[in-house]
Amino acid sequence: MTRLSVEMLAADTVEPITSAGHAQLGIAVLLGIAVIVLLITKFKLHAFLSLTIGSLALGAFAGAPLDKVITSFTGGLGSTVAGVGVLIALGAILGKMLADSGGADQIVDTILAKATPRSMPWTMVLIASVIGLPLFFEVGIVLLIPVVLMVAKRGNYSLMRIGIPALAGLSVMHGLVPPHPGPLVAIDALGANLGVTLALGVLIAIPTVIIAGPVFSKYAARWVDVPAPDRMIPQRASEELEKRPGFGATLATILLPVVLMLAKALVDIVVDDPDNVVQRAFDVIGNPLIALLAAVIVGIFTLLRPAGFGKDRLSGLVEKGLAPIAGILLIVGAGGGFKQTLIDSGVGQMILEISEDWSIPAPLLAWLIAVAIRLATGSATVATVSAAGLVAPLAADMSTTHAALLVLAIGAGSLFFSHVNDAGFWLVKEYFGLNVGQTVKTWSVMETIISVVAGA
């Protein structure tokens, strides 16, 4: 297991923008995070503005020149958006295609038709995991919760017995499996291999989602025994369509990016020759940008055409798919700016110097840092990008497998105990008709189980 060592930074050490000592830097980090938390929770300021102000506050508390702080923040913002912005956009388009064509509903309806009462929690976790591969967490919730409510009502199931597995499937995919933004940012920051990280992420996700989903839902249903709330269930897109794509074609379209990226990883392992023509070809088609772009193009023929979409509707669909991600891109970018401010202030160097005698495994340190930032900011993405920046030097001398595991440790930590400063907390509370205490007993505990099991 890789241990902490300050010498790992020797080759790539960058002169910090401040000469503050460890105590001042530590206080600056705490105050910077406190500013972000206060602005988000107390003043309800948008996360993008809160992260921007918090980054400037961090630099000021650390005694860094303001012009250098601004340069660090904007540089981090730009590099982060450049690294994952196109991927987020393609993922949003694919998600919109799935929703508007009725393809997602087709998968849900097909699987539900074959499920028995005993297998229903396992069916829900399977649906959520498959649907959650290309969709943002919030989009997945909006898409699946109406289905969860209908299943619970129609089958007289406990809402928690059905809902927790669905939430677990979405959350695990969001935190551990690329092409979701958090894992992609961590892979980019640590220089990890995307294909290997994807393969290990799926491997870790399977037992994690089983424990946090169907298994935990038994206890959640006892702690919080609530029926599905009587509310107007939103009409699904497919009910407005005369026809929709087939189950097999839809599933193949969703899994195409994952298959291409996994194929690249396998070729890299088997061939292991950068000059080999086959490996170079798979390096291209397995690139996440090409893989997602291929899924979008294929989706035009497998999803939109069968649903009766013409050329005129395609342009409008893309525009509607891209519109909601503006805020996500800004938050992800600002998180990268905050991360870069932390790095350039010397916080990463400070943590390594302080902890060089701790003998703490690098994945455990990465998990703990991500947990701390997650608890403070309420954002899994902010926790991921910030923790990745702090522990990036540790990955310099790691093997491909260890670097991928470091990424997954960060992703696991970023999911720890969602509470009142997390938008997902309130989304679940309102959709399920819970109070704050009930949401903590179910959703928050489920997120903690995911974090601990995946990080173990």
N, C-alpha and C positions, 0 to 999 in steps of 0.2 A: 504494500500500500504506500502511495506517495506521501511523504511527510513534508511539513512546512520547513522551508529553508530560505533565509533572507538572501543567500547567495544566488538564488534562482533569478533574482532581479538584476544582478550585476551587469549582464550584457546589454540590457535594454532600459536601464534606468534613465528617466527623463528628469531634468531639473525641475523641481516643483515651482509653482508660481508664487509661493509664499515660503517664508523662512520660519513659520510658526513651529513651536515645539509640539510634542505629542499631546500634552494636556490641552493646549489651545485648539489643536486640530480635533481632538475628541469632543470638546465642548462645541466647536463649530458644527460638527456633524450632527450632534444631538439637537442643537438649536435650528439648524437648517431643516432637518426632518420635522421638528416641532412646528416650524413656520408652515410647512406644506400641510401637515395634519390639521393645524388650526384653520388655515384658509379653506381647506376642503370641507371640514366638518362643521366649524362654527359659522363661517361666512359664506358657505356653499359656493365658493368660487370654483370655476371650471379647473379640472386637473391640469390642463395645459398652462394656464396662468399661474396656478399654485406652484407647479414645478419650476416655472421660469423665475418667479419671485424667490422661491426657496433656494434655487441655485445661486442667485445673486446674493442672498442673505448668507448662504454658506461661505461664499468667497469673502464677503465683508467680515464675518465673524472670524475667519481664518487670517485676516490681515492681508489678503492678496489685493494687488492693484485692480481696480474695477475694469479697466480696459482688457486686462488679461483674463479676468473672469468671464467677460462677455465673449472673448475669443474662444475660450474653452467651451462655453455653453453652446455657442452657435456651431462650432466645429463638430461637437458631439451630436448635435441635433441633425446637422446635414449628413454626416456619415451614417447615422442610424437610419434615417429615412431613405438614403441612397441604397443601403443594404437590403432593406426589407419592404420599402414602399411599394414597388411594383408587385411583389408577391402578395401583399395584403390586398392590393387592388384586384389582382386576378382571382384571389380567393373570394372576394366579395361578389365579383361577377358570377363565378360558378355557383355560389350560394343563392344568388338571386335567380339564376336559371333553374336551379332545383326547385325553389319555392314556387315560382310563377308558372312553370310548366306542369306542376303537379307530380313531378318525379319523386320528390321526398314523400308526398302523401302515398304514392304508389308503393314505395318500400314499406312504409308503416302499415298500410292496409293489408298488404300481402302477408307480412309476418304475423300480424295480429289475427288474421283469419285462421292461422295454423296453430295458434297458441292455446294451451290448456290453462285452467286456473292456477295449477301448481307451478307451471313454467312461466307465468306471466311476468314476475319480477326479472327473470333471466331474459325474457323476450325484450323487456323494456331497456335493459342495460345493453343488449345487443343492438337494438334500434338506435339508441342514443350514441353508442360508440361509432357505428357506421356513419350515421348522419353527422356526427361531430367531427369527422375527419376533415372535411373541407370548410366547415362553417365556424364563424366566431361563436363564442360561448353565448353571448346575448341573443344572437340570431337563432341558435339552436334551441334556447329556452322558449323564445316566441313561437318557434315552429312546433315544438314537441309538447309544451304544457297543455295546450288545448286538447291534444290527443290523450295525455295523461288524465285530464279531468273527465273526458268522455269515457275512457276505459274504466276508471274508478266508479263513475256513476252507473254505467251500463252493467258492469259485473259485480257491483256492490262490494268493491275492494276497499281496503284501507288506503287512503290517499298516500300515506307515507310508504306503504308497501310497494306502491307502483311508482310514486314520484321520486323517491330517493335513488333507486337504480338508474332512472333516466338522468337525474342530475349528476350522479357519479360518472356515468359514461361521458357526458359532455365535459365535465370538469377535468377528468383525467386526460382526455384528448387535448384539451386546451393547454394544460400545464406541461405535458410530457412529449407530445408527438408533433413534430413539424409536419405540415407547413404553417402551424399556428405562430403568431408573431413572437411570443415570448421565447420558445425554443429556438426559433430562427435567429433572434438577436443574440442569444447566448452562444449559439454555434458560431456565429460571425465573430463575436468578441473573443472567444477562446480559440478560434482557429480549428474547431473540431470538424471531424468528417461527418457530413450530413447523413449519408447513407447508413453509416455505422450507428450514429445517434438515433436515427429513425428505427433501425432494427432493434436496438436495445430498448428504446422507448416503448415499442409495441410489446416486447417481451416482459418488461416491468409492468406495463399497463394492465396486462391480463389478470394477474393475481390481485393487483391493487383494486381494480374496478369490481372484482368479485367480492372482496372483503368489505369495501366501502359501499357497495351497492346492494345486491340481494341479501348478503349476510347481515349487514348493519340494519337494513330496512326492517328486519324482524323486531329489533329492539326499538327502533325509532317509532314503529307503529304502536308499540306498547306505551312509550313515553308520551306520544302525542297522537291520540286517537281522534282524528277529525275527519269528517266526510268531505268530499269534494264540494266546494262552495257553489251555491246556486248563483250563477252569473251567466251572462250572455256569452257563450263560447264563440270566439271569432270565426267567421266563415273562412274555410280554407280555399286557397286559390283554385284547387282542382275541381271544386264543386261548381265553379263558374265556367269550366271548360267542357266541351263536348267529348273530347278524348284526351288521353295523357300517355306519356311514354311507358314502355313496358318495364317490368321489374328488373329483368336481366340487363337491359340496356342502361337503365339508370344506375344500377349497382356497379356495372363495369365502368361507367363514366366517373363515378365518385372515387373508385379505387385506382383509376389509371395513374394519377400522380404518384401515389404510394408505390405502385408496382414498378414504375419507371425508376424511382429513387432507390428502391430496394435492389433492383437489377443492377444499377450502377455500383452499389455497395458490394454486391456479390462478385461482380467482374473485377472490382478493385482488389478484392481479397484473393480471388483465384488467379488472375493474370499478374497483378502487381508489377506492371511494366509501363511507365508513363509514355513510352514511345510506341507501344503496341497500338495498332490501328483500331482493334476492337475496343480496347479500354478507352481510347480517345473518343470514339463514337459514343460510348455509353456515358462518358464524362459530359458530353453535350446533351444527350437526350435525358439523362438523369439529373441534370441541373434543375433545381426547383423552379426556376423561371420557365424553362422549356417544358417541364412536366406539367405545370399548372396551365401554361398557355395551350398545350396540347389538349388538356381536359376541357378547356373552354371551347376550343375549336371543334372537338369531337362532340361536345354537348350541343352545339348548334344543330347537328344532324341527329343525335340520339335523344335529345330532350325537347328542343324547341320545335323542330319540324313535325314530329309526331303529335305535338300539342296544337298544331295549326298556326304557329307563329310565322308571319311573313317577314320579309326584309325590313319593312317599315317599323315593325314592333321591336326588332332586335336592337336598333339604336336607342330607342327609349328605355329598353330593359337595362342596357349597359349604363346609361346615365343614372337611372334610379338605383342601380346596384352600387355605383361609385359614390353617390351623394352621402350616404350615412357614414362612410369611412373617413371623412375629413377630420372629424374629431379624434378618431382612433389614431390616424397618422400623426396628428399634432401631439397627442399624449405620448405615443411611442417615441416620437422625435424628442420631445421635452425630457422624457425619461433618459434618453441617450445623452442629452445635454447635461442633465444632473449627474449622470454617471461620469461623464468626462470631466466635469468640475471636481468631482470627488477624486478622480485619478490625478488630475493636474495639480490639485492642492497637496498631494502627497499622502492622501489617506490610505491608499492601498499599500504604499511603502511602510507607513506607520503600523498598519495592522500586521504586516509580515514581520517587522522588526520586533514588535511587542510579543508576537506569538511564536517566535522561532524556537523557544524552549518549551512550548506547550506539548509537543508531540501529538498534536491533533491531526488526524487524517484530513487531507485536503477536501474530500467530499463532505465531511462533517462540518468543517469550517464554512464551506460554501452554503450548505444547508442552513446553518445557524444565522449567517448574515442575511440570507434571503428571508428567513422567518422574521427576523427583527424588522426588516424594511417592510415586509408584508403587513405585520401587525401595526406598524406606524402609519403607513400610507393607505392601506386598504386596497392596493392595486397589485395584482399578480404580475402584470407586465412591468411596472416600475420596479418591483422587487427583483425581477429577473434581470433586467438590463443593468440595474445598479450593482447587484451582487456579481454579475458577470464581469463588470468593469473592475471591481475590487480584487477578484481572484484570478483575473486573466493571466497575470504573470506566473501563476502556479502551473498553468497548462503548457508553458514553453517547452519543458523537457519531458512531458508526459507521452506515453504511448497513445496510439489512436483510440484504444478501448478506454483507457483511463480518462482521456479528455472528454470522450462521450459521456462517461459516467459522471464526470464533474458537471457537465451541462444538465444532466438529469437530476443531480442532487440539488442544483439551483432551482430547477423547475418544480421539484417536490417541495422545497422550502417555500416557494412563492405562493403555494396554495394553503398554507397553514392558517387555521382558525379565522375564517372570514367573519367580520363583525360589522358594527354600525357604520364604519367608514368605507365600506365596500358597496358599490352599486349593486353587485350581484345579490348581496344580502337582502336589500330592499325589494329587488325584483322577485326573488323567491317568496319573500314574506307576502307581498301583495297578490301574486298569482295564486298562492295556496291558501290565502285568507287566514294567515297565522298572526299571532302577536309576537313581540320581540323575543320573549322568553322561549316560545315554542320554536321560533326560527333558530335560536342558538342551540337548543337541544337536538335539532335535526340537521339543518344545513351546516351550521358551524362545526358541529362534531364530525359530520361526514367529511368536510374539507380537511379537518385535522387528521382523521384516519388516513385519508389519501396521502397527505404530506408525510406522515410517519411511516406508513407501509412502503411507499415508493422511495423514501429516503433511507430506509433501513438497509 
